[in-house]
Amino acid sequence: MEEQVFKGDPDTPHSISFSASGFLSIYQAGAVDAFRDLAPRMLETSHRFAGTSAGAVIAALVICGVEMEEYLRVLRVSVAEVRKFFLGPFSPSCKMVQIMKQFLYKVLPEDSYKVATGKLYVTLTRLTDGECVVVSEYTSKEELIEALYCSCFVPVYCGLIPPTYRGVRYIDGGFTGMQPCSFWTDSITISTFSGQQDICPRDCPAIFQDFRMFNFSFQFSLENITRMTHALFPPDLVILHSYYYQGYEDVVLYLRRLTSFASSNSKSTAPLETASKPHTVESPAEDCNWVSKVFKRSKRQVAPEEASQDIHDLKKPGSKMQKL
């Protein structure tokens, strides 16, 4: 079956891809919360999720319906554990890996492997030949966690002996594919690093130089270099939480771009509408229906001009982001 190109309709089959991100997976947690608050159908109607390294963990939590607040809590504990030692994660006494594994065993439901099978695509790097391997079939909760652990395992950083999945040793999937399954034409790509992804930080527009590393497009900027450092060696919690806010804001901008795209299509001529819209409509009123699906919060619609205000609302006392 030919892949569809996603153009913004939440009812059109689409995929979501989370890049490798390390400790900056908190950016992707903010993006997930933004989708859950403003456009829940974008997550509900996604028929597959892909993830590499910490991005695979985020994807698994989304599929299993785990709140990002749970992940933020354990992430804070992991950051405190790493910053406790002079050598950080390289210290033999650091228990960061054990903390994350215990977290997955605790929050993932017993039938998580059934929910994830055929829907969660995890990228691994095979140790013997360095080939990229994508797995999507799991026979138990333990096997699912093993796949996630293998996808996150950076040699020396996480330990000396790589873990196994079905008897084969694998290491971090980011070595062979930072943005998993980027060839899917119906995917929404979410990355912590500035580049050519759908949802990612936007650095100075005057810098157009990109370079490819680990099969991934990075924008060459000082901000991106800082992000790479923070992904492996976490900054203090104030700076780390700012990445959560940025992930939320970047999703708001993405949703507004979708609305602008749909609005411009509704004003175009009929031949252009047929070529560019996700499905045929018979009237402008019906066209507005699928645009409004993108902006939902709780059970009421949120107008596009209200979307930019959501970030300020969330920063008020008592809000979800304020609790961070």
MOWO-V475458 format. One record per pair of residues at least 24 apart in sequence whose ideal C-beta (glycine too) atoms are under 7 Angstrom apart, sorted by the first residue. I is the first residue (numbers start at 1). J is the second residue. D is the distance in whole Angstrom. If there is no record, write none. Layout:
I:J:D, I:J:D
//
This chain:
3:184:6, 3:185:4, 3:186:6, 4:185:7, 4:186:5, 5:185:5, 5:186:6, 6:186:4, 6:187:7, 6:188:7, 7:276:7, 7:277:7, 7:278:5, 8:258:4, 8:261:6, 8:262:6, 8:278:7, 8:294:7, 9:278:4, 9:279:7, 9:290:5, 10:39:7, 10:41:4, 10:42:5, 10:45:5, 10:293:5, 10:294:6, 11:45:6, 11:290:7, 11:293:7, 12:278:5, 13:47:5, 13:186:6, 14:46:6, 14:186:5, 14:187:7, 14:188:6, 15:46:6, 15:47:7, 15:48:5, 15:49:7, 15:50:7, 15:184:5, 15:186:5, 15:187:4, 16:46:5, 16:49:5, 16:187:7, 16:188:5, 16:190:7, 17:50:4, 17:179:6, 17:180:6, 17:181:6, 17:182:6, 17:184:7, 17:187:5, 17:189:5, 17:190:7, 18:51:4, 18:55:3, 18:58:5, 18:59:5, 18:190:5, 19:52:6, 19:55:5, 19:178:5, 19:179:5, 19:190:7, 19:191:4, 19:192:6, 20:52:4, 20:53:4, 20:54:7, 20:55:6, 20:173:7, 20:174:3, 20:178:5, 21:53:7, 21:54:5, 21:55:5, 21:192:4, 21:231:6, 22:53:7, 22:54:6, 22:231:3, 22:232:6, 23:79:7, 23:230:6, 23:231:6, 23:234:4, 23:240:7, 24:192:4, 24:227:6, 24:230:6, 24:231:5, 24:243:5, 25:54:4, 25:55:6, 25:57:7, 25:58:6, 26:72:7, 26:75:6, 26:240:6, 26:243:5, 26:244:5, 27:192:4, 27:243:4, 27:244:7, 27:246:6, 27:247:4, 28:55:6, 28:58:5, 28:190:6, 28:192:7, 28:247:6, 29:58:6, 29:68:4, 29:71:6, 29:72:6, 29:244:6, 29:247:7, 30:244:4, 30:245:6, 30:246:7, 30:247:3, 30:248:4, 31:190:5, 31:199:6, 31:247:4, 31:248:7, 31:250:7, 31:251:5, 32:58:7, 32:62:6, 32:68:5, 33:68:5, 33:248:6, 33:320:7, 34:248:4, 34:251:4, 34:252:6, 35:251:6, 37:297:6, 37:310:7, 38:252:7, 38:255:6, 38:295:6, 38:296:7, 38:297:6, 38:302:7, 38:307:7, 38:310:6, 39:255:6, 39:294:5, 39:295:7, 39:296:6, 40:296:6, 41:293:6, 41:296:7, 48:119:5, 48:121:6, 49:119:6, 49:120:6, 49:121:7, 50:121:4, 50:180:4, 50:181:4, 51:122:6, 51:180:6, 52:123:4, 52:151:6, 52:173:4, 52:174:5, 52:177:6, 52:178:6, 52:180:5, 53:151:6, 53:152:5, 53:172:5, 53:173:6, 53:174:5, 54:152:6, 56:122:5, 56:148:5, 56:151:5, 57:148:6, 57:152:7, 59:120:6, 60:116:6, 60:120:6, 60:148:6, 63:115:6, 63:116:6, 63:119:6, 63:120:5, 64:108:6, 64:109:6, 64:112:5, 64:115:6, 66:107:5, 70:107:6, 72:324:7, 74:99:7, 74:100:7, 74:103:4, 76:237:6, 79:234:5, 79:237:7, 79:240:7, 82:234:6, 83:234:7, 88:233:6, 89:157:6, 90:157:7, 97:158:5, 97:159:7, 101:145:7, 101:149:6, 104:145:5, 104:148:6, 105:145:7, 108:141:6, 110:141:6, 112:141:5, 112:144:6, 113:138:4, 113:139:7, 113:140:6, 113:141:5, 113:143:6, 113:144:5, 116:144:6, 121:180:6, 121:181:6, 122:147:5, 122:148:6, 122:151:5, 122:173:7, 123:151:6, 123:173:3, 123:177:5, 123:180:4, 124:150:5, 124:151:5, 124:165:7, 124:170:4, 124:173:5, 125:170:6, 125:171:5, 125:172:6, 125:173:6, 125:175:5, 125:176:5, 126:168:7, 126:170:6, 127:162:5, 127:169:4, 127:170:6, 127:171:6, 130:176:7, 132:176:4, 132:177:5, 133:170:7, 134:180:7, 134:181:7, 135:165:7, 157:232:7, 174:214:6, 175:214:6, 176:214:7, 176:215:6, 177:214:7, 177:215:5, 178:214:5, 178:215:7, 178:216:3, 179:216:5, 192:227:6, 192:231:7, 193:218:6, 193:224:6, 193:227:6, 194:219:4, 194:221:6, 194:223:7, 194:224:5, 195:219:5, 198:254:6, 199:250:5, 199:251:6, 199:254:5, 200:250:7, 201:246:6, 201:250:7, 241:324:5, 244:324:6, 245:321:6, 248:311:6, 249:311:5, 252:307:5, 252:308:6, 252:310:6, 252:311:6, 255:294:6, 255:295:6, 255:307:6, 256:304:6, 256:307:6, 258:294:6, 259:291:6, 259:294:6, 259:295:7, 259:304:4, 262:291:4, 263:291:7
//
